[in-house]
């Protein structure tokens, strides 16, 4: 006997399904997110709304969400050798992965701001990343690294001239073949070694010149990488030691004579999450690489790439948080307990509203930061990006796992089983805190920027002043923050506290200036005035949680 999801069972029917929410699918991820549509316009990418809406509709289809589940359930497989014993070093992916990669590349998430540099291009791309990660964040790894690699490649004109046209292509070419034979190309990177981790100067991989040496010249590289991200990419930026110190090299999977480069994949990492994406350990057995930038200045060269990838860590976590929130809000809007819909119950309203405030604050800051990358020639914006990139990555990525756990709890047991998207969202969260520098590394980088680049702190304080005078709680928080930097700006032991407060002030400024009155009030009351708790669901009684919670429901109530 068939039953609607919320229809009471007939007498004697022991397995009727009722009081269950309908699947959250076939909806527009972009247009149902009022905060996102507002932020895209505010940060200068209003022209991209039609294409983002189309992308949001495509991502929101049931079959697209199914691809994400399939790609994670069928992890990549490493083929080290062929049937004859020759090294193969090829990674096989499930077709679902390739379909998702096709979507991301066609949207230009790997290249659009560089290939089509118009005002607001980084913001438009950032919104696309935020949407893509809600369906499947694993594909973001090769997309992000390709996006971040472009400025580094431009340092070497002859390499840029050959490779940038391939990178700028909107065609995803999954073939394992030399770059010259492909319709599109993606770039990975390898920095971390067993003994060094975040301490890149401890790397031992060596590079010896094959001729005169220097920028643009070929080197023979011997060593290893403990993490080589996305080993199926067509080329990599890697660090290796020369006589002058750590230098950056461009290492393609194939040499110019059409042979596979000596990049030997030892194994794929068995990871907590991010399982659709391959991460590898590799040995460079005399691989050929070409120096990018100045010899001995490889870390600053590749760190420029890391700035862009850190932006994507913040965006990715914010996108995952958004999907966790809408799953929880959708469930609450359709589930009845104790004779009332969950969304109508005050304590549940408080939990969902508190999460909604967190998600909007994260998204707003990430898109504001993307706007700074749209204006590299503006000294104020460049300095803002220098300080806020590691700060935003630290705090947004730290909040993600906590929010995902709370959202999962809203669904109860239905959220804890692998049939649900919630376990995948939860497992995906920690990688963005770890990738491109852990929390401590980010906070120390903020202190370094504040000390060495005084204009960076000035740029941030200028941003905060734009919102002053509208909320007394915010004004008081900003006054205390200035004192914090004066007292603790060089105290490494207080770095996490300082960076947290810096990010909260920036989020408050954005919400006060261009958020809804309810969201701004809730943020200031719970995050800036100390009238909130350590867990979600502790908004003060003065906040209309019901209004905020219902705004988070993606498809409306039953």
C-alpha positions as CSV (number, residue, x, y, z in Angstrom):
1,X,0.0,0.0,0.0
2,X,1.5,3.3,-1.0
3,X,1.5,6.2,1.5
4,X,2.5,9.9,1.2
5,X,5.4,10.7,3.5
6,X,3.1,12.3,6.1
7,X,0.0,10.3,5.8
8,X,-1.2,8.2,8.8
9,X,-1.0,4.5,8.2
10,X,-4.1,2.4,7.6
11,X,-5.0,-0.1,10.3
12,X,-2.9,-3.3,9.9
13,X,-0.2,-1.6,7.7
14,X,3.0,-2.3,9.6
15,X,5.4,-0.6,7.3
16,X,3.8,2.6,6.2
17,X,6.2,5.5,5.8
18,X,4.9,8.8,7.2
19,X,6.2,11.8,9.1
20,X,9.3,11.8,7.0
21,X,10.5,14.9,5.0
22,X,10.6,14.6,1.3
23,X,14.1,14.4,-0.3
24,X,15.8,17.8,-0.5
25,X,16.5,17.7,-4.2
26,X,15.6,19.4,-7.5
27,X,15.9,22.9,-6.1
28,X,18.0,25.9,-7.1
29,X,20.9,26.2,-4.6
30,X,21.6,29.8,-5.6
31,X,18.2,31.5,-5.9
32,X,16.9,29.9,-2.7
33,X,19.8,31.4,-0.7
34,X,18.7,35.0,-0.2
35,X,21.8,36.0,1.7
36,X,24.1,34.7,-1.1
37,X,22.2,36.6,-3.9
38,X,22.5,39.8,-1.8
39,X,26.2,39.3,-1.2
40,X,27.0,38.6,-4.8
41,X,25.5,41.9,-5.8
42,X,27.0,43.8,-2.9
43,X,30.5,42.6,-3.7
44,X,30.4,43.6,-7.4
45,X,29.3,40.5,-9.3
46,X,25.6,41.2,-9.9
47,X,26.3,40.6,-13.6
48,X,26.9,36.9,-12.8
49,X,23.5,36.2,-11.2
50,X,21.9,34.5,-14.3
51,X,24.8,32.1,-14.8
52,X,25.0,31.4,-11.0
53,X,21.3,30.7,-11.0
54,X,21.6,28.3,-13.9
55,X,24.6,26.6,-12.1
56,X,22.6,26.4,-8.9
57,X,19.7,24.7,-10.7
58,X,22.0,22.2,-12.3
59,X,23.7,21.4,-9.0
60,X,20.5,21.1,-7.1
61,X,19.1,18.3,-9.3
62,X,18.7,14.9,-7.6
63,X,21.0,13.2,-10.1
64,X,23.8,15.7,-9.4
65,X,23.6,15.0,-5.6
66,X,23.6,11.3,-6.5
67,X,26.9,11.8,-8.3
68,X,28.5,13.2,-5.2
69,X,27.4,10.1,-3.2
70,X,28.7,7.8,-5.9
71,X,32.1,9.5,-6.2
72,X,32.6,9.2,-2.5
73,X,31.4,5.6,-2.3
74,X,33.8,4.6,-5.1
75,X,37.2,6.0,-4.1
76,X,40.0,6.4,-6.6
77,X,42.1,3.3,-7.5
78,X,45.9,3.5,-8.1
79,X,47.4,1.4,-10.9
80,X,51.1,1.4,-10.2
81,X,52.1,-1.0,-13.0
82,X,50.7,-2.3,-16.3
83,X,50.3,-5.9,-17.1
84,X,53.9,-6.1,-18.4
85,X,55.5,-4.7,-15.2
86,X,56.1,-1.2,-16.6
87,X,55.3,1.6,-14.3
88,X,51.9,3.1,-15.0
89,X,51.3,5.5,-12.1
90,X,47.7,6.2,-13.1
91,X,44.7,6.9,-10.9
92,X,41.3,5.5,-12.0
93,X,38.2,7.4,-10.9
94,X,34.5,6.5,-10.9
95,X,32.6,8.1,-13.8
96,X,30.7,10.2,-11.3
97,X,33.9,12.0,-10.4
98,X,34.5,12.9,-14.1
99,X,30.9,14.1,-14.4
100,X,31.3,16.4,-11.4
101,X,34.7,17.7,-12.7
102,X,33.0,18.4,-16.1
103,X,30.5,20.6,-14.3
104,X,33.1,22.5,-12.3
105,X,35.4,23.1,-15.2
106,X,32.6,24.1,-17.5
107,X,31.6,26.7,-14.9
108,X,35.2,28.1,-15.0
109,X,35.9,27.5,-11.3
110,X,39.5,26.6,-12.1
111,X,40.3,29.7,-14.3
112,X,37.5,32.2,-15.0
113,X,38.9,35.3,-13.2
114,X,42.2,34.8,-15.1
115,X,40.8,33.9,-18.5
116,X,38.1,36.6,-18.3
117,X,39.3,39.3,-16.0
118,X,36.4,41.6,-15.4
119,X,35.2,43.4,-12.3
120,X,33.8,41.0,-9.8
121,X,35.2,37.9,-11.5
122,X,36.7,36.5,-8.3
123,X,33.5,37.1,-6.4
124,X,31.4,35.3,-9.1
125,X,33.8,32.4,-9.0
126,X,33.7,32.4,-5.2
127,X,29.9,32.1,-5.3
128,X,30.3,29.1,-7.7
129,X,32.8,27.4,-5.4
130,X,30.4,27.9,-2.4
131,X,27.6,26.2,-4.5
132,X,29.8,23.4,-5.8
133,X,31.0,22.3,-2.4
134,X,27.5,21.9,-1.2
135,X,27.1,19.0,-3.7
136,X,30.6,17.5,-3.5
137,X,33.7,19.2,-2.1
138,X,36.3,16.6,-3.3
139,X,36.4,17.9,-6.8
140,X,37.4,21.3,-5.5
141,X,41.0,20.2,-4.8
142,X,42.3,20.1,-8.4
143,X,40.0,23.0,-9.3
144,X,41.4,25.2,-6.5
145,X,45.0,24.4,-7.1
146,X,44.7,25.2,-10.8
147,X,43.1,28.5,-9.9
148,X,45.9,29.3,-7.5
149,X,48.7,28.2,-9.8
150,X,48.1,30.8,-12.5
151,X,49.8,33.8,-10.8
152,X,52.9,31.6,-10.2
153,X,53.0,30.3,-13.7
154,X,52.8,33.9,-15.0
155,X,56.2,34.5,-13.4
156,X,57.7,32.3,-16.2
157,X,56.5,33.7,-19.5
158,X,57.6,30.8,-21.7
159,X,55.8,28.2,-19.5
160,X,52.8,30.5,-19.2
161,X,52.6,30.9,-23.0
162,X,52.4,27.1,-23.5
163,X,50.2,26.1,-20.5
164,X,47.8,28.9,-19.8
165,X,45.7,28.4,-23.0
166,X,45.1,24.8,-21.8
167,X,44.3,25.9,-18.3
168,X,41.9,28.5,-19.5
169,X,39.9,25.9,-21.5
170,X,36.4,25.1,-20.1
171,X,36.8,21.5,-21.4
172,X,37.5,18.8,-18.8
173,X,39.9,16.3,-20.5
174,X,40.3,13.2,-18.3
175,X,42.8,11.5,-20.6
176,X,46.2,10.5,-19.3
177,X,48.3,12.0,-22.1
178,X,50.9,14.8,-22.7
179,X,49.6,18.3,-22.2
180,X,50.0,19.2,-25.9
181,X,47.5,16.4,-26.8
182,X,44.8,17.6,-24.4
183,X,41.8,19.9,-24.7
184,X,42.2,21.2,-21.2
185,X,44.7,20.9,-18.3
186,X,44.7,21.1,-14.5
187,X,47.5,21.8,-12.1
188,X,48.3,20.3,-8.7
189,X,51.0,21.0,-6.1
190,X,53.4,19.2,-3.8
191,X,55.1,20.9,-0.8
192,X,54.7,18.7,2.3
193,X,57.4,16.1,3.1
194,X,57.5,13.4,5.8
195,X,60.0,15.2,8.1
196,X,58.7,18.8,7.6
197,X,55.0,19.2,7.4
198,X,54.3,22.9,7.5
199,X,58.0,23.7,8.0
200,X,58.8,23.9,4.3
201,X,62.4,24.9,4.8
202,X,63.0,21.4,6.3
203,X,62.3,19.8,2.8
204,X,65.1,17.6,1.5
205,X,64.0,17.0,-2.1
206,X,66.9,18.1,-4.4
207,X,67.0,19.7,-7.8
208,X,70.1,19.8,-10.0
209,X,70.4,21.8,-13.2
210,X,70.5,19.9,-16.5
211,X,72.3,22.8,-18.1
212,X,73.1,26.4,-17.0
213,X,70.3,26.5,-14.4
214,X,68.1,29.4,-13.3
215,X,64.6,30.5,-14.0
216,X,62.9,28.7,-16.8
217,X,65.6,26.1,-17.0
218,X,65.3,22.3,-16.6
219,X,66.4,20.4,-13.5
220,X,66.6,16.8,-12.4
221,X,64.6,16.4,-9.2
222,X,65.1,13.6,-6.7
223,X,63.1,13.2,-3.5
224,X,59.6,12.7,-2.2
225,X,56.4,14.4,-1.2
226,X,54.3,13.0,1.7
227,X,51.2,14.7,0.2
228,X,50.9,15.3,-3.5
229,X,47.4,16.6,-4.0
230,X,45.3,15.4,-6.9
231,X,48.0,13.2,-8.6
232,X,45.9,12.9,-11.8
233,X,46.6,16.6,-12.7
234,X,48.6,17.4,-15.8
235,X,51.4,19.2,-14.0
236,X,52.5,20.2,-10.5
237,X,54.2,23.1,-8.7
238,X,56.7,21.5,-6.3
239,X,59.4,22.7,-3.9
240,X,63.0,21.4,-4.1
241,X,66.3,22.5,-2.7
242,X,69.0,24.0,-4.9
243,X,72.3,25.5,-3.9
244,X,70.5,28.8,-3.3
245,X,67.7,27.2,-1.1
246,X,64.1,26.1,-1.6
247,X,63.0,26.8,-5.2
248,X,59.7,26.3,-7.1
249,X,59.5,24.0,-10.0
250,X,56.9,23.2,-12.7
251,X,56.7,19.4,-13.1
252,X,54.5,18.0,-15.9
253,X,53.3,14.4,-15.8
254,X,54.9,13.9,-19.3
255,X,58.3,15.1,-20.5
256,X,58.6,17.1,-23.8
257,X,59.6,13.9,-25.7
258,X,56.3,12.3,-24.8
259,X,57.5,9.9,-22.0
260,X,55.9,9.8,-18.6
261,X,57.8,11.9,-16.1
262,X,59.6,10.0,-13.3
263,X,56.8,10.8,-10.8
264,X,56.2,7.5,-9.0
265,X,53.0,7.3,-7.0
266,X,53.7,5.1,-4.0
267,X,50.2,4.9,-2.6
268,X,46.9,6.8,-2.2
269,X,46.1,8.1,1.2
270,X,43.2,6.4,3.1
271,X,41.5,9.6,4.4
272,X,38.8,10.4,6.9
273,X,36.9,12.4,4.3
274,X,37.5,13.9,0.9
275,X,37.3,10.4,-0.3
276,X,36.3,11.1,-3.9
277,X,39.5,12.9,-4.4
278,X,42.9,11.3,-4.6
279,X,45.8,12.3,-2.4
280,X,49.1,10.6,-2.8
281,X,52.6,9.9,-1.6
282,X,55.1,10.1,-4.4
283,X,58.8,9.6,-5.1
284,X,60.6,11.8,-7.7
285,X,63.1,9.3,-9.3
286,X,64.9,11.9,-11.4
287,X,61.8,13.7,-12.6
288,X,62.3,16.8,-14.8
289,X,61.0,20.1,-13.6
290,X,61.5,23.7,-14.8
291,X,62.3,26.5,-12.3
292,X,59.5,29.0,-11.7
293,X,60.7,32.4,-10.5
294,X,63.9,33.3,-8.7
295,X,66.2,30.6,-7.4
296,X,66.0,30.2,-3.7
297,X,62.7,32.1,-3.5
298,X,60.4,29.1,-4.0
299,X,58.5,29.5,-0.8
300,X,57.3,33.0,-1.5
301,X,56.5,31.9,-5.1
302,X,54.3,29.0,-4.0
303,X,52.8,30.8,-1.0
304,X,51.2,33.2,-3.5
305,X,49.4,30.2,-4.8
306,X,48.5,29.2,-1.2
307,X,46.8,32.6,-0.7
308,X,44.2,31.7,-3.3
309,X,43.8,28.1,-2.1
310,X,43.3,29.4,1.5
311,X,40.5,31.6,0.2
312,X,38.9,28.4,-1.2
313,X,39.3,26.6,2.1
314,X,37.1,29.3,3.7
315,X,34.7,29.2,0.8
316,X,34.6,25.4,0.9
317,X,33.9,25.2,4.6
318,X,31.2,27.9,4.3
319,X,29.5,26.0,1.5
320,X,29.5,22.7,3.5
321,X,28.1,24.6,6.4
322,X,25.3,26.0,4.2
323,X,24.3,22.5,3.0
324,X,24.3,21.2,6.6
325,X,22.1,24.1,7.6
326,X,19.5,23.6,4.8
327,X,19.4,19.9,5.4
328,X,18.6,20.6,9.1
329,X,16.1,23.3,8.3
330,X,14.3,21.2,5.6
331,X,14.0,18.3,8.1
332,X,12.6,20.6,10.8
333,X,10.1,22.1,8.4
334,X,8.6,18.7,7.6
335,X,9.0,16.6,10.7
336,X,6.5,16.5,13.5
337,X,7.4,15.7,17.1
338,X,5.2,16.1,20.2
339,X,2.2,17.2,18.0
340,X,4.1,20.1,16.5
341,X,6.5,20.7,13.5
342,X,10.0,20.9,14.8
343,X,10.4,24.3,13.1
344,X,7.5,25.6,15.3
345,X,9.2,24.6,18.5
346,X,11.1,27.5,20.2
347,X,14.3,25.6,21.2
348,X,14.6,24.1,17.7
349,X,14.1,27.5,16.2
350,X,16.9,28.8,18.4
351,X,19.3,26.0,17.2
352,X,18.5,26.5,13.5
353,X,18.6,30.3,13.7
354,X,21.9,30.2,15.5
355,X,23.4,28.0,12.8
356,X,21.9,30.3,10.1
357,X,23.6,33.3,11.7
358,X,26.9,31.4,11.6
359,X,26.5,30.4,8.0
360,X,25.6,33.8,6.7
361,X,28.5,35.4,8.6
362,X,31.0,32.9,7.1
363,X,29.7,33.3,3.6
364,X,29.6,37.1,3.8
365,X,33.2,37.3,5.0
366,X,34.4,34.8,2.3
367,X,32.8,36.8,-0.5
368,X,34.1,40.1,0.9
369,X,37.6,38.6,0.9
370,X,37.1,37.5,-2.7
371,X,36.3,41.1,-3.6
372,X,39.7,42.1,-2.3
373,X,41.3,39.6,-4.8
374,X,39.4,41.4,-7.5
375,X,41.3,44.6,-6.8
376,X,45.0,43.6,-6.7
377,X,46.1,47.1,-7.7
378,X,44.3,48.7,-4.8
379,X,46.8,48.9,-2.0
380,X,44.1,49.0,0.7
381,X,42.4,45.9,-0.7
382,X,45.7,44.0,-1.2
383,X,46.6,44.7,2.4
384,X,43.2,43.6,3.5
385,X,43.6,40.3,1.7
386,X,47.0,39.8,3.2
387,X,45.7,39.9,6.8
388,X,42.2,38.5,6.4
389,X,42.9,35.5,4.2
390,X,44.6,33.4,7.0
391,X,42.2,34.8,9.6
392,X,39.1,33.9,7.6
393,X,40.5,30.4,6.8
394,X,41.3,29.8,10.5
395,X,37.9,30.8,12.0
396,X,35.5,29.7,9.3
397,X,37.2,26.3,9.0
398,X,37.2,25.9,12.8
399,X,33.4,26.5,13.0
400,X,32.5,24.0,10.3
401,X,32.8,20.7,12.1
402,X,30.9,22.0,15.1
403,X,28.1,23.2,13.0
404,X,28.0,20.0,11.0
405,X,27.7,18.0,14.2
406,X,24.8,20.2,15.4
407,X,23.0,20.0,12.1
408,X,23.4,16.2,12.1
409,X,21.8,16.1,15.5
410,X,18.7,17.9,14.2
411,X,18.1,14.9,11.9
412,X,18.8,12.5,14.7
413,X,19.5,8.9,13.6
414,X,18.4,9.8,10.1
415,X,21.4,12.0,9.9
416,X,23.9,9.6,11.3
417,X,23.5,6.9,8.7
418,X,25.4,6.7,5.4
419,X,22.2,7.0,3.4
420,X,22.2,10.6,4.5
421,X,24.5,13.3,3.1
422,X,25.3,14.4,6.7
423,X,28.1,12.0,7.5
424,X,29.8,13.0,4.3
425,X,29.5,16.7,5.1
426,X,30.8,16.0,8.6
427,X,33.8,14.0,7.4
428,X,34.7,16.6,4.8
429,X,34.9,19.5,7.3
430,X,38.3,19.0,9.0
431,X,40.3,18.9,5.8
432,X,40.0,22.7,5.2
433,X,41.5,23.4,8.6
434,X,44.4,21.1,7.8
435,X,45.0,21.8,4.1
436,X,47.2,24.8,3.3
437,X,48.2,25.3,6.9
438,X,46.7,24.3,10.3
439,X,45.0,26.7,12.7
440,X,48.2,27.6,14.5
441,X,50.0,28.3,11.2
442,X,47.2,30.6,10.1
443,X,47.1,32.6,13.4
444,X,50.8,33.0,13.4
445,X,50.6,34.3,9.9
446,X,48.1,36.9,10.9
447,X,50.4,38.1,13.7
448,X,53.3,38.2,11.2
449,X,51.2,40.2,8.7
450,X,50.2,42.7,11.5
451,X,53.8,43.1,12.6
452,X,55.5,43.3,9.2
453,X,52.8,44.9,7.2
454,X,51.3,47.7,9.3
455,X,49.2,48.8,6.4
456,X,47.4,45.5,6.5
457,X,46.1,46.1,10.0
458,X,45.3,49.7,9.0
459,X,43.2,48.3,6.1
460,X,41.3,46.0,8.4
461,X,40.6,48.7,11.0
462,X,39.4,51.0,8.2
463,X,36.9,48.3,7.1
464,X,35.7,48.0,10.7
465,X,35.1,51.8,10.9
466,X,32.6,51.6,8.0
467,X,30.1,50.0,10.3
468,X,30.6,52.0,13.5
469,X,27.9,54.0,15.0
470,X,25.1,51.6,14.1
471,X,25.3,49.2,17.0
472,X,26.7,50.0,20.5
473,X,27.7,46.3,21.1
474,X,29.7,46.3,17.9
475,X,31.4,49.7,18.7
476,X,32.4,48.4,22.1
477,X,33.8,45.2,20.6
478,X,35.9,47.2,18.1
479,X,37.3,49.4,20.9
480,X,38.4,46.3,22.8
481,X,39.8,44.7,19.7
482,X,42.1,47.7,19.1
483,X,43.3,47.3,22.7
484,X,43.9,43.5,22.1
485,X,46.2,44.2,19.2
486,X,48.1,46.8,21.2
487,X,48.5,44.4,24.1
488,X,48.8,41.0,22.4
489,X,49.8,41.7,18.9
490,X,53.2,40.1,19.4
491,X,52.1,37.4,21.9
492,X,52.0,34.1,20.1
493,X,50.2,32.4,22.9
494,X,47.2,34.7,22.5
495,X,47.1,34.4,18.7
496,X,44.0,32.2,18.4
497,X,42.0,34.5,20.7
498,X,43.1,37.6,18.8
499,X,42.3,36.2,15.4
500,X,38.9,34.9,16.5
501,X,38.0,38.4,17.7
502,X,39.3,40.0,14.6
503,X,37.1,37.7,12.4
504,X,34.0,38.3,14.6
505,X,34.4,42.0,14.2
506,X,34.7,41.8,10.5
507,X,31.7,39.5,10.2
508,X,29.7,41.9,12.5
509,X,30.7,44.8,10.3
510,X,29.4,43.1,7.1
511,X,26.1,42.0,8.6
512,X,25.4,45.4,10.2
513,X,26.0,47.2,6.9
514,X,24.2,44.9,4.5
515,X,22.5,42.0,6.3
516,X,18.9,41.7,7.5
517,X,18.2,43.5,10.8
518,X,17.3,40.2,12.5
519,X,20.6,38.5,11.5
520,X,22.7,41.5,12.5
521,X,21.0,41.8,15.8
522,X,21.4,38.1,16.5
523,X,25.1,38.2,15.6
524,X,25.9,41.2,17.8
525,X,23.9,39.9,20.7
526,X,25.4,36.4,20.6
527,X,28.9,36.8,19.2
528,X,30.0,40.3,20.2
529,X,28.3,41.1,23.6
530,X,28.9,37.8,25.3
531,X,25.2,37.0,25.5
532,X,25.5,33.6,23.7
533,X,26.8,30.2,24.8
534,X,29.5,27.8,23.6
535,X,27.0,25.7,21.6
536,X,24.5,26.5,18.9
537,X,21.0,27.2,20.2
538,X,21.8,29.8,22.8
539,X,20.6,33.0,21.1
540,X,19.3,35.4,23.8
541,X,15.5,35.7,24.3
542,X,15.4,39.1,22.7
543,X,16.1,37.5,19.3
544,X,13.2,36.4,17.0
545,X,14.6,33.0,16.2
546,X,11.5,31.9,14.3
547,X,12.0,34.5,11.6
548,X,15.7,33.6,11.1
549,X,15.1,29.9,11.2
550,X,12.3,30.0,8.6
551,X,14.5,32.0,6.3
552,X,16.9,29.1,6.2
553,X,14.2,26.6,4.8
554,X,15.2,26.0,1.2
555,X,11.8,24.8,-0.2
556,X,9.3,26.2,2.2
557,X,7.2,24.4,4.8
558,X,5.0,21.4,4.3
